[in-house]
Amino acid sequence: MSSRSMRVWTCPHYGGPEVLALENRPVPVPRAGEVLVRIVATTVSSADARLRSCTLPRGFGLIGRAMFGFTGPRQPVLGTELSGVVAAVGPGVAAWQPGAAVIGFTGGRLGCHAEYRILPANGALVAKPPNLDFAEAAGLAFGGMAALDFLRRADLRTGERVLVLGAAGAVGTALLQLARFRGAHVTAMVSAANLDFVRALGADRVLDRASTDFTAAAETYDVIADTVGATTFARAHPHLHEHGRYLALAADLPGMFARPVGTKRSLAGAASERPEDLRELARLAAAGDLRVAVGRTFAFAELPEAHAYVSTGRKRGCAVVHVSDPPAG
């Protein structure tokens, strides 16, 4: 065991941001095939806030507690994504060297709200594109991997029309950009405060959610991507073209089992966590085809404040937490 210690934020039981506790733990030592990363930045995602509070979609209460822990998360250190610097490598690791700037995604294994994190050398770990700073890099994976997975499942094609509900969040900003990159026409629905924000990210058309009810309009789409659980397949499918797809990225339990209506179908379920998807996102970001929208930033000591901000439901882009200083130069 390492003699060095690190700071970690833990969630010992479910509740508001005040339940989070700052603790000291030993710095882990990488084993064969593993990499130790010194974390420079991480994020507090909507998934982190939901898990901390055990605020789960309708129907998932008991199931969620059975999966994640009945009184508190079984993995009490939350956080799904990071940017940082390789601090050490385990035996047999040749692909990474200490000092390499990297982006990592732990997904359901969590553990990124800490000063150090072990990751598999051959897992979801990629070199940080030089054109991204560490704050931007920290926000690449969570929203991007969900968006990439659902657009792949939807088999999005050039020229199709896409409506993105909740387009200003981490998933929504990634989804609208990835859809545009694939040649789709993207309409983004957001609050009035975020109209210019999503327009600057490439949305072809923006709608104010407070003054526009897409279910009352005659317009139809090939894909409706609901990133925030704003509606249901039952309400959305009349506004889909034939062979249209409703992407239920925040589905409740009934929504997980929504049956097709004619040629129209709903796609739901957890997004895959494929390392190759993170590599694709890094490639797109390096080429300038995908921007990471950083909304607010917080110091590591302010992580509970970041949770409180995310829990308002009005998060713009990514809520980034600075954990440690980036390397000089």
C-alpha positions in Angstrom: 0.0 0.0 0.0 1.2 3.5 -0.8 2.4 5.7 2.1 1.2 8.8 0.3 -2.4 10.1 0.8 -4.9 11.8 -1.5 -8.1 13.7 -1.0 -11.3 12.2 -2.1 -14.9 13.3 -1.9 -17.2 10.5 -0.7 -21.0 10.1 -0.6 -21.5 8.0 2.6 -25.3 8.0 2.2 -28.0 9.5 -0.1 -29.0 13.1 0.4 -28.3 16.7 -0.6 -24.9 18.1 -1.4 -24.2 18.5 2.3 -23.8 14.7 2.7 -20.6 14.8 0.7 -17.4 14.4 2.8 -13.8 15.2 2.1 -11.5 12.4 3.2 -7.9 11.3 3.0 -7.1 7.9 1.5 -3.9 6.2 0.4 -2.9 6.8 -3.2 -3.4 3.5 -5.0 -0.5 1.7 -6.6 -1.0 0.5 -10.2 -0.9 -3.3 -10.7 0.0 -5.1 -14.0 -1.9 -3.6 -16.9 -2.9 -0.5 -14.9 -2.2 3.2 -15.0 -2.3 5.7 -12.1 -3.5 9.1 -13.2 -3.1 12.3 -11.2 -6.4 14.1 -11.9 -6.2 17.7 -13.0 -10.0 18.1 -13.6 -13.2 16.1 -13.4 -16.9 16.9 -13.7 -20.1 16.7 -11.7 -22.6 15.2 -14.2 -26.3 14.9 -14.0 -25.7 11.2 -13.2 -23.5 12.1 -10.2 -26.2 14.4 -8.8 -28.9 11.7 -9.3 -26.9 9.0 -7.7 -25.9 11.2 -4.7 -29.5 12.1 -4.1 -31.0 8.7 -5.3 -33.3 10.7 -7.5 -34.0 8.1 -10.1 -36.4 8.1 -13.0 -40.0 6.9 -12.3 -40.1 3.2 -11.5 -36.4 2.8 -10.8 -36.5 3.5 -7.0 -36.2 -0.1 -5.6 -34.3 -1.4 -8.6 -31.8 1.5 -8.4 -31.2 0.9 -4.7 -30.6 -2.8 -5.4 -28.1 -1.8 -8.1 -26.3 1.1 -6.5 -26.8 0.5 -2.7 -29.8 0.7 -0.4 -28.7 3.5 1.9 -25.8 5.0 0.0 -23.7 4.3 -3.1 -21.6 1.1 -2.9 -18.9 3.1 -4.7 -19.0 6.2 -2.5 -16.5 8.2 -4.6 -18.5 9.5 -7.5 -17.4 11.0 -10.8 -17.3 9.3 -14.2 -14.7 11.3 -16.2 -11.3 12.9 -15.8 -8.4 14.7 -17.4 -5.0 14.5 -15.9 -1.4 13.3 -16.1 -0.1 9.7 -15.9 1.7 9.5 -12.6 2.8 5.8 -12.7 2.3 2.7 -14.7 2.0 -0.9 -13.6 4.1 -3.8 -14.8 3.7 -4.7 -18.4 2.4 -1.3 -19.5 4.2 0.0 -22.5 1.5 2.2 -24.1 1.7 5.0 -21.5 4.6 6.8 -19.8 4.6 9.0 -16.7 3.9 12.6 -17.7 1.5 11.8 -20.5 -1.6 14.1 -20.6 -4.7 11.9 -20.8 -8.5 11.8 -20.7 -10.2 8.9 -18.9 -13.7 7.6 -18.5 -14.7 5.3 -15.7 -18.4 5.3 -16.3 -20.3 3.1 -13.9 -17.2 2.3 -12.0 -17.0 6.0 -10.9 -14.2 7.1 -8.6 -13.1 10.3 -10.3 -13.9 12.8 -7.5 -10.4 12.2 -6.2 -6.8 13.4 -6.7 -5.8 10.1 -8.2 -7.5 7.3 -10.1 -6.4 3.9 -11.4 -7.5 3.0 -14.9 -6.9 0.0 -17.1 -4.1 0.8 -19.6 -6.2 -0.7 -22.5 -9.5 0.8 -21.3 -11.2 4.1 -21.9 -8.0 6.2 -21.7 -6.8 8.4 -24.5 -4.1 11.1 -25.1 -5.5 14.6 -24.4 -5.7 16.5 -27.7 -3.3 19.4 -27.5 -6.0 21.9 -28.5 -8.1 21.1 -25.4 -7.2 22.5 -22.1 -7.7 20.2 -19.1 -11.1 21.7 -18.2 -12.4 21.0 -21.7 -10.8 17.6 -21.8 -12.5 16.6 -18.5 -15.9 17.1 -20.0 -15.4 15.2 -23.3 -16.5 11.7 -22.3 -19.7 11.6 -20.3 -22.0 13.5 -22.7 -20.0 12.6 -25.8 -20.1 8.8 -25.3 -23.8 8.8 -24.5 -24.5 10.9 -27.6 -22.3 8.9 -29.9 -23.8 5.6 -28.7 -27.5 6.7 -29.2 -26.8 8.3 -32.6 -25.1 5.1 -33.7 -28.1 3.1 -32.6 -30.4 5.5 -34.4 -28.4 5.0 -37.6 -28.5 8.8 -38.2 -28.1 9.7 -41.8 -27.2 12.8 -43.8 -30.1 15.1 -44.4 -32.3 13.8 -41.6 -34.0 16.3 -39.3 -33.3 16.0 -35.6 -34.9 17.7 -32.6 -32.8 17.8 -29.4 -34.7 18.3 -26.1 -32.3 19.6 -23.4 -29.7 20.7 -25.9 -27.8 22.9 -23.5 -26.5 20.1 -21.1 -23.4 17.9 -21.4 -25.2 15.3 -23.4 -27.3 17.7 -25.5 -24.4 19.9 -26.6 -22.5 16.8 -27.7 -25.5 15.3 -29.4 -26.3 18.4 -31.4 -22.7 18.7 -32.6 -22.3 15.1 -33.5 -25.6 15.1 -35.4 -24.6 18.2 -37.3 -21.2 16.6 -38.1 -23.1 13.7 -39.6 -25.0 16.0 -41.9 -28.3 16.3 -40.0 -30.4 19.4 -39.7 -30.6 20.1 -35.9 -33.3 21.9 -34.0 -32.4 22.6 -30.4 -35.0 23.2 -27.7 -33.7 25.0 -24.6 -34.5 27.8 -22.1 -34.4 31.3 -23.4 -31.1 31.9 -21.6 -29.5 29.3 -23.7 -30.7 30.1 -27.2 -27.6 31.9 -28.3 -25.4 29.3 -26.5 -26.7 26.4 -28.6 -26.9 28.5 -31.7 -23.1 29.1 -31.4 -22.6 25.3 -31.1 -24.1 24.8 -34.5 -27.8 24.3 -34.1 -29.6 25.1 -37.3 -32.7 26.2 -35.4 -33.4 27.0 -31.8 -36.7 26.9 -29.9 -37.6 28.4 -26.5 -39.1 25.6 -24.4 -41.1 28.0 -22.4 -43.0 29.4 -25.4 -42.9 26.4 -27.8 -44.7 23.1 -27.4 -43.3 20.9 -30.2 -46.2 18.4 -29.6 -48.7 21.2 -30.6 -46.9 22.0 -33.8 -47.3 20.3 -37.2 -43.6 19.9 -37.8 -42.2 16.4 -37.8 -38.7 14.9 -37.4 -36.7 11.9 -38.3 -35.2 11.7 -34.8 -36.3 13.3 -31.5 -33.5 13.0 -28.9 -34.8 13.6 -25.4 -31.7 14.1 -23.1 -33.6 15.1 -20.0 -36.8 13.1 -19.8 -38.9 16.1 -21.1 -41.5 14.0 -22.8 -42.4 10.4 -23.7 -42.5 8.2 -26.8 -46.3 8.2 -26.6 -46.3 12.0 -26.9 -43.4 12.2 -29.3 -44.2 9.6 -31.9 -47.0 11.6 -33.7 -44.2 14.1 -34.5 -41.9 11.6 -36.1 -41.6 10.7 -39.8 -42.2 7.2 -40.9 -39.2 5.1 -39.6 -38.6 7.9 -37.0 -36.7 7.2 -33.8 -37.2 8.6 -30.3 -34.0 8.6 -28.3 -35.0 8.2 -24.7 -31.7 9.1 -23.0 -33.3 9.7 -19.7 -36.2 7.1 -19.8 -38.2 6.1 -16.8 -39.0 2.4 -16.4 -42.2 2.4 -18.5 -40.2 4.2 -21.2 -37.6 1.5 -21.3 -40.2 -0.9 -22.6 -42.1 1.5 -25.0 -43.3 -0.6 -28.0 -42.9 0.5 -31.6 -45.8 2.3 -33.2 -45.9 1.2 -36.8 -42.4 2.0 -38.3 -41.6 4.4 -35.4 -39.6 3.2 -32.5 -38.1 4.2 -29.2 -34.5 3.6 -28.3 -33.7 3.5 -24.6 -31.3 1.9 -22.1 -27.9 2.6 -20.7 -25.3 3.9 -23.2 -22.4 1.6 -23.9 -19.0 2.5 -22.5 -16.7 1.5 -25.4 -13.1 2.6 -25.3 -13.2 3.0 -29.1 -15.9 5.7 -28.6 -13.7 7.8 -26.4 -10.9 7.5 -29.0 -13.4 8.7 -31.7 -14.4 11.7 -29.6 -10.8 12.6 -29.0 -10.2 12.4 -32.7 -13.1 14.7 -33.5 -12.1 17.2 -30.8 -8.5 17.2 -32.1 -9.8 18.0 -35.6 -12.0 20.8 -34.3 -15.2 19.0 -35.2 -16.4 18.7 -31.6 -16.3 21.4 -28.9 -16.6 20.7 -25.2 -19.0 23.3 -23.7 -17.7 24.2 -20.2 -20.4 26.0 -18.3 -19.2 26.7 -14.8 -16.0 25.7 -13.0 -15.4 24.9 -9.4 -12.4 24.3 -7.1 -12.0 20.9 -5.6 -13.0 22.2 -2.2 -16.2 23.5 -3.9 -17.4 20.1 -5.2 -20.6 20.2 -3.1 -21.4 23.5 -4.6 -21.0 22.0 -8.0 -23.5 19.3 -7.0 -25.9 21.9 -5.9 -25.6 23.7 -9.2 -26.2 20.6 -11.2 -29.2 19.7 -9.1 -30.9 22.9 -10.1 -31.5 21.3 -13.5 -30.3 24.5 -15.2 -26.7 23.3 -15.9 -25.2 24.7 -19.1 -22.6 22.4 -20.7 -20.3 20.7 -18.2 -19.7 21.6 -14.6 -16.0 21.2 -14.3 -14.1 20.7 -11.0 -10.4 21.7 -10.9 -8.7 19.1 -8.8 -5.0 20.0 -9.1 -2.7 22.2 -11.0 -1.9 21.3 -14.6 1.7 20.5 -15.5 3.9 23.5 -16.2 4.2 24.4 -19.9 
